[in-house]
Structures are given as C-alpha cells and as structure tokens.
Amino acid sequence: MEGPQTLPIWIATMLLLLVANTIASKPSGDPFGFIKNLEGCHKGESITGLKQLKGYLQKFGYIQANNLANNDEFDDVLEEAIKNYQHNYHLHPTGILDNSTASQMMKPRCGVADRVNVTTNTQHKTLHTLAHYSFFPGPRKWPAETTHLRYRFISSRVQVPGTENIRPICAKAFQKWAQVTHFTFEEVSESSEAELEIGFFERFHGDDYPFDGTKGTLAHASAPTSGKCHFDSDERWSQNPGPNEVDLESVAVHEIGHLLGLDHSEDRNAIMFAYFGYGITKRELATDDIQGIRALYGLQ
C-alpha cells in the first residue's frame, strides 16, 4: 500500500494563506469598540484610530465623502461632525469626543445614516419643527394609489438562529403600522412580485452598506420605493431576547418605518430612534412615530 501523498509546498502555502485571509475577514464582534480608546480626544491631536472615527461619522451621514481626510488628524471637519452628532443626540455640543458621546456611538444601531439631506458642511437635516421625527429628502414616500404593499422573504445563504418564526414576527410588525396608516400588507411567495423584500445577509452582500458582525449595525432598509430590508445574519436574533440577543420584532418595526418613508427620530422613546440595545424589547409605536407617518401621508 502506498503511503499518504504529500501536497506540493506551493499548494500547501496557498491553502494556509486562504485560511488566514478567511479568518482575518471575519467580523471582529465589536466594530465600534475602537471608539473607547479615543475618548477625550479633541481638535489638534493626532491619534491612531481617528481615521476609523471619521469613517464612522461618514458612514452615518455626518461627514461628506468629499470632505473626508483619510488620516488620523483631529481636524476642523471632524470637530464639526462631532458637534452635529452631539446636537442630533441632545448631547453637549463641545466637538470633543467626551464620555457621553463615545458611549452613545458605541451602541448597536440601525445602518441607515442619520443625515441624508446634506448640503453644507454643517449637514443640516430636514426636521419637523414641532416634533422629533424626520423624512427622507423629497420626501420619499409611496404614491397615493399604492396602499397595499406585498412583501416577500429572500432565502438566506446561511441558517440564522433565532429567526425560525420570522414570518409571524414580521406580520405583527407590519400590523403595528397598518393600525395607524392607510396601508395594508400581504406576504407573498419568494417567486411572486412584491414591493418589499426582506432578507438576512452578512458582511458585503450586494449593496453599498456592508454589515459588520455583532454589536455594530443591526439592519438597514431603503426609502420608498426601493423596498429593500436587510438584517445582519451575524447578530444573535431572538423573539425573547436574553442579555446578548437582539429582539427581532423591535428591529423589524423600526426598519418598516424606513420602508414607509420615515427617517430617524431624535426622540429616544420613538421606534425610529437610531440606536437599540441587547436584551430589550421596543415593539410599540410612540406618539412621535405615529405623528410622523401620518404627517408624511397627510393622514388625520
């Protein structure tokens, strides 16, 4: 009997490199954790990690891409971005990455940018003057004749624990919005035509908003009339969340708000507030959410 064959050295080397690259490409599990090391930094400093902070603020809408300096310098653009972030989350607008600002930034959140109507360096956002809700620029909404929205689930390439009951969970989430609007919702098969698509994806998945593993962006959804809703399959989803799990229904209600045309709210009690947490539930629409969706569609 012949002994075991030995792989040529060049093939073995290629396999080792492939494994190493695969491991390196996996999510870290704490994509916002670097912010803790930058706490207290301010304009004029040069600290490793500020480039990542600029990327964070650009991703979530506070720095325009053409103003982004790809370096670790705390410049005027970064200071202004932090001030705008602090204004948006009702923090003291110092322009310094203080403890309260860093703590807010490190929380899990929706992947939809906070500021989408950026026209100047101050990045003003169209806000309702008497409430905290906001709309996507336009505003973007479904045409008046579109009141019945069909949704379908796109098969995931991987099994996602905690999502076994995704259909009844999403049905309940859609019903929350149906009760306060003129919309009705219907699930259809994956092969049917639908205005809305829902699916679970990981990392880079065909759009411009890659996911980042656990403790980062939880999900994102597009404004009307695109109708795409993606959940991060790396998160620990649940319908009865423990301390390290995310409540699937709560996030679904939030993302449906985006599908209907609502942007993020400054009201921490609102479903449309950008940040969320592990081990909690937040499934009911707040007054701000209801006022916002009714204002958007001219409902009484």
TORKOL-4160 file (C-alpha; in steps of 0.2 Angstrom, whole numbers, padded with zeros to 4 digits, m for minus):
300
<pt num="1" X="0000" Y="0000" Z="0000"/>
<pt num="2" X="0007" Y="0017" Z="m0004"/>
<pt num="3" X="0009" Y="0030" Z="0010"/>
<pt num="4" X="m0001" Y="0046" Z="0011"/>
<pt num="5" X="0003" Y="0059" Z="m0003"/>
<pt num="6" X="0011" Y="0075" Z="0002"/>
<pt num="7" X="0005" Y="0091" Z="m0005"/>
<pt num="8" X="0017" Y="0101" Z="m0015"/>
<pt num="9" X="0024" Y="0115" Z="m0005"/>
<pt num="10" X="0016" Y="0129" Z="m0016"/>
<pt num="11" X="m0001" Y="0121" Z="m0014"/>
<pt num="12" X="0000" Y="0120" Z="0005"/>
<pt num="13" X="0006" Y="0138" Z="0006"/>
<pt num="14" X="m0009" Y="0144" Z="m0004"/>
<pt num="15" X="m0021" Y="0134" Z="0007"/>
<pt num="16" X="m0013" Y="0142" Z="0023"/>
<pt num="17" X="m0015" Y="0159" Z="0015"/>
<pt num="18" X="m0033" Y="0156" Z="0010"/>
<pt num="19" X="m0037" Y="0151" Z="0028"/>
<pt num="20" X="m0028" Y="0166" Z="0036"/>
<pt num="21" X="m0037" Y="0178" Z="0024"/>
<pt num="22" X="m0054" Y="0170" Z="0029"/>
<pt num="23" X="m0050" Y="0171" Z="0047"/>
<pt num="24" X="m0045" Y="0189" Z="0045"/>
<pt num="25" X="m0060" Y="0194" Z="0035"/>
<pt num="26" X="m0072" Y="0188" Z="0049"/>
<pt num="27" X="m0081" Y="0201" Z="0059"/>
<pt num="28" X="m0072" Y="0206" Z="0075"/>
<pt num="29" X="m0088" Y="0206" Z="0085"/>
<pt num="30" X="m0086" Y="0224" Z="0091"/>
<pt num="31" X="m0084" Y="0235" Z="0076"/>
<pt num="32" X="m0087" Y="0251" Z="0087"/>
<pt num="33" X="m0076" Y="0246" Z="0101"/>
<pt num="34" X="m0061" Y="0256" Z="0094"/>
<pt num="35" X="m0071" Y="0272" Z="0099"/>
<pt num="36" X="m0067" Y="0268" Z="0118"/>
<pt num="37" X="m0049" Y="0271" Z="0115"/>
<pt num="38" X="m0052" Y="0288" Z="0108"/>
<pt num="39" X="m0062" Y="0295" Z="0122"/>
<pt num="40" X="m0057" Y="0313" Z="0127"/>
<pt num="41" X="m0048" Y="0317" Z="0110"/>
<pt num="42" X="m0050" Y="0334" Z="0103"/>
<pt num="43" X="m0045" Y="0346" Z="0089"/>
<pt num="44" X="m0027" Y="0347" Z="0085"/>
<pt num="45" X="m0022" Y="0330" Z="0091"/>
<pt num="46" X="m0016" Y="0315" Z="0081"/>
<pt num="47" X="m0021" Y="0298" Z="0087"/>
<pt num="48" X="m0021" Y="0281" Z="0079"/>
<pt num="49" X="m0040" Y="0277" Z="0076"/>
<pt num="50" X="m0046" Y="0294" Z="0072"/>
<pt num="51" X="m0046" Y="0288" Z="0053"/>
<pt num="52" X="m0059" Y="0275" Z="0059"/>
<pt num="53" X="m0069" Y="0288" Z="0068"/>
<pt num="54" X="m0070" Y="0298" Z="0053"/>
<pt num="55" X="m0076" Y="0283" Z="0043"/>
<pt num="56" X="m0089" Y="0280" Z="0056"/>
<pt num="57" X="m0096" Y="0298" Z="0055"/>
<pt num="58" X="m0095" Y="0297" Z="0036"/>
<pt num="59" X="m0105" Y="0281" Z="0036"/>
<pt num="60" X="m0119" Y="0288" Z="0047"/>
<pt num="61" X="m0120" Y="0304" Z="0037"/>
<pt num="62" X="m0110" Y="0317" Z="0047"/>
<pt num="63" X="m0096" Y="0319" Z="0035"/>
<pt num="64" X="m0097" Y="0321" Z="0016"/>
<pt num="65" X="m0086" Y="0309" Z="0006"/>
<pt num="66" X="m0078" Y="0323" Z="m0002"/>
<pt num="67" X="m0073" Y="0331" Z="0014"/>
<pt num="68" X="m0066" Y="0315" Z="0022"/>
<pt num="69" X="m0047" Y="0316" Z="0025"/>
<pt num="70" X="m0041" Y="0298" Z="0026"/>
<pt num="71" X="m0029" Y="0301" Z="0041"/>
<pt num="72" X="m0028" Y="0301" Z="0060"/>
<pt num="73" X="m0028" Y="0320" Z="0062"/>
<pt num="74" X="m0042" Y="0328" Z="0073"/>
<pt num="75" X="m0046" Y="0342" Z="0060"/>
<pt num="76" X="m0060" Y="0355" Z="0058"/>
<pt num="77" X="m0071" Y="0343" Z="0048"/>
<pt num="78" X="m0070" Y="0330" Z="0062"/>
<pt num="79" X="m0074" Y="0343" Z="0076"/>
<pt num="80" X="m0089" Y="0350" Z="0066"/>
<pt num="81" X="m0095" Y="0332" Z="0063"/>
<pt num="82" X="m0094" Y="0328" Z="0081"/>
<pt num="83" X="m0104" Y="0344" Z="0086"/>
<pt num="84" X="m0118" Y="0339" Z="0074"/>
<pt num="85" X="m0118" Y="0322" Z="0081"/>
<pt num="86" X="m0120" Y="0329" Z="0098"/>
<pt num="87" X="m0133" Y="0341" Z="0093"/>
<pt num="88" X="m0143" Y="0327" Z="0085"/>
<pt num="89" X="m0142" Y="0316" Z="0101"/>
<pt num="90" X="m0145" Y="0330" Z="0113"/>
<pt num="91" X="m0128" Y="0329" Z="0120"/>
<pt num="92" X="m0117" Y="0345" Z="0125"/>
<pt num="93" X="m0110" Y="0351" Z="0108"/>
<pt num="94" X="m0092" Y="0353" Z="0113"/>
<pt num="95" X="m0084" Y="0345" Z="0097"/>
<pt num="96" X="m0074" Y="0334" Z="0109"/>
<pt num="97" X="m0076" Y="0315" Z="0110"/>
<pt num="98" X="m0082" Y="0315" Z="0128"/>
<pt num="99" X="m0088" Y="0300" Z="0138"/>
<pt num="100" X="m0106" Y="0303" Z="0134"/>
<pt num="101" X="m0103" Y="0305" Z="0116"/>
<pt num="102" X="m0092" Y="0290" Z="0114"/>
<pt num="103" X="m0104" Y="0279" Z="0124"/>
<pt num="104" X="m0118" Y="0284" Z="0113"/>
<pt num="105" X="m0108" Y="0280" Z="0097"/>
<pt num="106" X="m0103" Y="0263" Z="0103"/>
<pt num="107" X="m0121" Y="0256" Z="0105"/>
<pt num="108" X="m0128" Y="0245" Z="0092"/>
<pt num="109" X="m0139" Y="0254" Z="0079"/>
<pt num="110" X="m0148" Y="0254" Z="0063"/>
<pt num="111" X="m0137" Y="0255" Z="0047"/>
<pt num="112" X="m0147" Y="0269" Z="0039"/>
<pt num="113" X="m0137" Y="0286" Z="0040"/>
<pt num="114" X="m0144" Y="0299" Z="0052"/>
<pt num="115" X="m0141" Y="0313" Z="0040"/>
<pt num="116" X="m0146" Y="0310" Z="0022"/>
<pt num="117" X="m0150" Y="0328" Z="0016"/>
<pt num="118" X="m0133" Y="0335" Z="0017"/>
<pt num="119" X="m0130" Y="0351" Z="0008"/>
<pt num="120" X="m0116" Y="0360" Z="0018"/>
<pt num="121" X="m0103" Y="0356" Z="0030"/>
<pt num="122" X="m0115" Y="0359" Z="0044"/>
<pt num="123" X="m0125" Y="0344" Z="0037"/>
<pt num="124" X="m0142" Y="0351" Z="0041"/>
<pt num="125" X="m0157" Y="0339" Z="0041"/>
<pt num="126" X="m0175" Y="0342" Z="0036"/>
<pt num="127" X="m0184" Y="0341" Z="0053"/>
<pt num="128" X="m0202" Y="0344" Z="0058"/>
<pt num="129" X="m0201" Y="0360" Z="0068"/>
<pt num="130" X="m0213" Y="0354" Z="0082"/>
<pt num="131" X="m0208" Y="0335" Z="0084"/>
<pt num="132" X="m0193" Y="0324" Z="0083"/>
<pt num="133" X="m0197" Y="0313" Z="0068"/>
<pt num="134" X="m0190" Y="0316" Z="0050"/>
<pt num="135" X="m0192" Y="0311" Z="0032"/>
<pt num="136" X="m0180" Y="0305" Z="0019"/>
<pt num="137" X="m0177" Y="0320" Z="0007"/>
<pt num="138" X="m0190" Y="0323" Z="m0006"/>
<pt num="139" X="m0199" Y="0317" Z="0004"/>
<pt num="140" X="m0199" Y="0300" Z="m0002"/>
<pt num="141" X="m0215" Y="0290" Z="0000"/>
<pt num="142" X="m0226" Y="0278" Z="m0009"/>
<pt num="143" X="m0238" Y="0285" Z="m0022"/>
<pt num="144" X="m0255" Y="0289" Z="m0016"/>
<pt num="145" X="m0263" Y="0275" Z="m0026"/>
<pt num="146" X="m0251" Y="0262" Z="m0018"/>
<pt num="147" X="m0259" Y="0257" Z="m0002"/>
<pt num="148" X="m0257" Y="0238" Z="m0002"/>
<pt num="149" X="m0239" Y="0233" Z="m0001"/>
<pt num="150" X="m0234" Y="0215" Z="m0004"/>
<pt num="151" X="m0218" Y="0208" Z="0005"/>
<pt num="152" X="m0208" Y="0193" Z="0002"/>
<pt num="153" X="m0194" Y="0184" Z="0011"/>
<pt num="154" X="m0177" Y="0181" Z="0002"/>
<pt num="155" X="m0169" Y="0164" Z="0006"/>
<pt num="156" X="m0153" Y="0166" Z="0016"/>
<pt num="157" X="m0137" Y="0158" Z="0011"/>
<pt num="158" X="m0135" Y="0153" Z="0029"/>
<pt num="159" X="m0145" Y="0147" Z="0043"/>
<pt num="160" X="m0149" Y="0161" Z="0056"/>
<pt num="161" X="m0153" Y="0156" Z="0073"/>
<pt num="162" X="m0167" Y="0164" Z="0082"/>
<pt num="163" X="m0176" Y="0168" Z="0065"/>
<pt num="164" X="m0187" Y="0152" Z="0064"/>
<pt num="165" X="m0203" Y="0162" Z="0067"/>
<pt num="166" X="m0198" Y="0177" Z="0056"/>
<pt num="167" X="m0215" Y="0176" Z="0047"/>
<pt num="168" X="m0227" Y="0179" Z="0061"/>
<pt num="169" X="m0215" Y="0191" Z="0069"/>
<pt num="170" X="m0214" Y="0202" Z="0054"/>
<pt num="171" X="m0233" Y="0200" Z="0051"/>
<pt num="172" X="m0235" Y="0208" Z="0069"/>
<pt num="173" X="m0223" Y="0221" Z="0065"/>
<pt num="174" X="m0232" Y="0226" Z="0049"/>
<pt num="175" X="m0248" Y="0226" Z="0058"/>
<pt num="176" X="m0242" Y="0240" Z="0070"/>
<pt num="177" X="m0240" Y="0252" Z="0055"/>
<pt num="178" X="m0256" Y="0246" Z="0047"/>
<pt num="179" X="m0266" Y="0251" Z="0063"/>
<pt num="180" X="m0260" Y="0269" Z="0061"/>
<pt num="181" X="m0260" Y="0272" Z="0042"/>
<pt num="182" X="m0270" Y="0268" Z="0027"/>
<pt num="183" X="m0258" Y="0254" Z="0022"/>
<pt num="184" X="m0262" Y="0235" Z="0021"/>
<pt num="185" X="m0248" Y="0222" Z="0020"/>
<pt num="186" X="m0248" Y="0205" Z="0012"/>
<pt num="187" X="m0234" Y="0191" Z="0012"/>
<pt num="188" X="m0232" Y="0183" Z="m0004"/>
<pt num="189" X="m0220" Y="0169" Z="m0010"/>
<pt num="190" X="m0202" Y="0172" Z="m0014"/>
<pt num="191" X="m0206" Y="0170" Z="m0033"/>
<pt num="192" X="m0220" Y="0182" Z="m0033"/>
<pt num="193" X="m0219" Y="0201" Z="m0037"/>
<pt num="194" X="m0218" Y="0212" Z="m0022"/>
<pt num="195" X="m0215" Y="0230" Z="m0017"/>
<pt num="196" X="m0204" Y="0225" Z="m0002"/>
<pt num="197" X="m0191" Y="0212" Z="0000"/>
<pt num="198" X="m0184" Y="0205" Z="0017"/>
<pt num="199" X="m0168" Y="0195" Z="0020"/>
<pt num="200" X="m0154" Y="0191" Z="0031"/>
<pt num="201" X="m0136" Y="0194" Z="0025"/>
<pt num="202" X="m0118" Y="0195" Z="0031"/>
<pt num="203" X="m0104" Y="0207" Z="0028"/>
<pt num="204" X="m0104" Y="0213" Z="0009"/>
<pt num="205" X="m0120" Y="0207" Z="0001"/>
<pt num="206" X="m0123" Y="0217" Z="m0015"/>
<pt num="207" X="m0127" Y="0234" Z="m0009"/>
<pt num="208" X="m0116" Y="0249" Z="m0003"/>
<pt num="209" X="m0120" Y="0245" Z="0015"/>
<pt num="210" X="m0110" Y="0230" Z="0021"/>
<pt num="211" X="m0113" Y="0223" Z="0038"/>
<pt num="212" X="m0100" Y="0222" Z="0052"/>
<pt num="213" X="m0104" Y="0207" Z="0063"/>
<pt num="214" X="m0111" Y="0208" Z="0081"/>
<pt num="215" X="m0113" Y="0224" Z="0091"/>
<pt num="216" X="m0112" Y="0235" Z="0076"/>
<pt num="217" X="m0126" Y="0239" Z="0063"/>
<pt num="218" X="m0141" Y="0228" Z="0066"/>
<pt num="219" X="m0151" Y="0231" Z="0050"/>
<pt num="220" X="m0155" Y="0243" Z="0036"/>
<pt num="221" X="m0169" Y="0247" Z="0025"/>
<pt num="222" X="m0171" Y="0258" Z="0010"/>
<pt num="223" X="m0183" Y="0273" Z="0007"/>
<pt num="224" X="m0198" Y="0271" Z="m0004"/>
<pt num="225" X="m0200" Y="0265" Z="m0017"/>
<pt num="226" X="m0184" Y="0254" Z="m0017"/>
<pt num="227" X="m0192" Y="0242" Z="m0004"/>
<pt num="228" X="m0176" Y="0233" Z="0002"/>
<pt num="229" X="m0174" Y="0227" Z="0021"/>
<pt num="230" X="m0159" Y="0218" Z="0026"/>
<pt num="231" X="m0155" Y="0211" Z="0043"/>
<pt num="232" X="m0137" Y="0206" Z="0049"/>
<pt num="233" X="m0136" Y="0187" Z="0050"/>
<pt num="234" X="m0121" Y="0188" Z="0062"/>
<pt num="235" X="m0132" Y="0196" Z="0076"/>
<pt num="236" X="m0140" Y="0185" Z="0089"/>
<pt num="237" X="m0158" Y="0187" Z="0085"/>
<pt num="238" X="m0172" Y="0181" Z="0096"/>
<pt num="239" X="m0191" Y="0183" Z="0099"/>
<pt num="240" X="m0187" Y="0183" Z="0118"/>
<pt num="241" X="m0170" Y="0191" Z="0119"/>
<pt num="242" X="m0158" Y="0187" Z="0133"/>
<pt num="243" X="m0144" Y="0199" Z="0138"/>
<pt num="244" X="m0133" Y="0196" Z="0122"/>
<pt num="245" X="m0148" Y="0194" Z="0110"/>
<pt num="246" X="m0157" Y="0207" Z="0099"/>
<pt num="247" X="m0176" Y="0207" Z="0098"/>
<pt num="248" X="m0181" Y="0203" Z="0080"/>
<pt num="249" X="m0198" Y="0211" Z="0081"/>
<pt num="250" X="m0192" Y="0228" Z="0088"/>
<pt num="251" X="m0179" Y="0230" Z="0074"/>
<pt num="252" X="m0192" Y="0224" Z="0061"/>
<pt num="253" X="m0204" Y="0238" Z="0067"/>
<pt num="254" X="m0190" Y="0251" Z="0065"/>
<pt num="255" X="m0185" Y="0245" Z="0048"/>
<pt num="256" X="m0203" Y="0245" Z="0041"/>
<pt num="257" X="m0204" Y="0263" Z="0046"/>
<pt num="258" X="m0189" Y="0267" Z="0034"/>
<pt num="259" X="m0198" Y="0256" Z="0021"/>
<pt num="260" X="m0213" Y="0268" Z="0023"/>
<pt num="261" X="m0203" Y="0284" Z="0022"/>
<pt num="262" X="m0198" Y="0289" Z="0039"/>
<pt num="263" X="m0180" Y="0293" Z="0043"/>
<pt num="264" X="m0173" Y="0293" Z="0061"/>
<pt num="265" X="m0181" Y="0302" Z="0075"/>
<pt num="266" X="m0172" Y="0312" Z="0089"/>
<pt num="267" X="m0184" Y="0305" Z="0102"/>
<pt num="268" X="m0176" Y="0291" Z="0112"/>
<pt num="269" X="m0193" Y="0284" Z="0115"/>
<pt num="270" X="m0198" Y="0283" Z="0097"/>
<pt num="271" X="m0197" Y="0267" Z="0087"/>
<pt num="272" X="m0187" Y="0277" Z="0074"/>
<pt num="273" X="m0173" Y="0282" Z="0086"/>
<pt num="274" X="m0157" Y="0275" Z="0078"/>
<pt num="275" X="m0149" Y="0266" Z="0092"/>
<pt num="276" X="m0155" Y="0250" Z="0100"/>
<pt num="277" X="m0149" Y="0238" Z="0113"/>
<pt num="278" X="m0146" Y="0220" Z="0118"/>
<pt num="279" X="m0159" Y="0211" Z="0129"/>
<pt num="280" X="m0173" Y="0223" Z="0127"/>
<pt num="281" X="m0189" Y="0225" Z="0118"/>
<pt num="282" X="m0196" Y="0241" Z="0110"/>
<pt num="283" X="m0211" Y="0235" Z="0099"/>
<pt num="284" X="m0224" Y="0248" Z="0101"/>
<pt num="285" X="m0225" Y="0264" Z="0091"/>
<pt num="286" X="m0223" Y="0280" Z="0101"/>
<pt num="287" X="m0233" Y="0296" Z="0098"/>
<pt num="288" X="m0218" Y="0303" Z="0088"/>
<pt num="289" X="m0219" Y="0288" Z="0076"/>
<pt num="290" X="m0237" Y="0290" Z="0073"/>
<pt num="291" X="m0237" Y="0308" Z="0071"/>
<pt num="292" X="m0223" Y="0307" Z="0059"/>
<pt num="293" X="m0230" Y="0293" Z="0047"/>
<pt num="294" X="m0247" Y="0302" Z="0047"/>
<pt num="295" X="m0239" Y="0319" Z="0043"/>
<pt num="296" X="m0229" Y="0311" Z="0029"/>
<pt num="297" X="m0245" Y="0304" Z="0021"/>
<pt num="298" X="m0257" Y="0318" Z="0026"/>
<pt num="299" X="m0267" Y="0307" Z="0037"/>
<pt num="300" X="m0279" Y="0313" Z="0051"/>
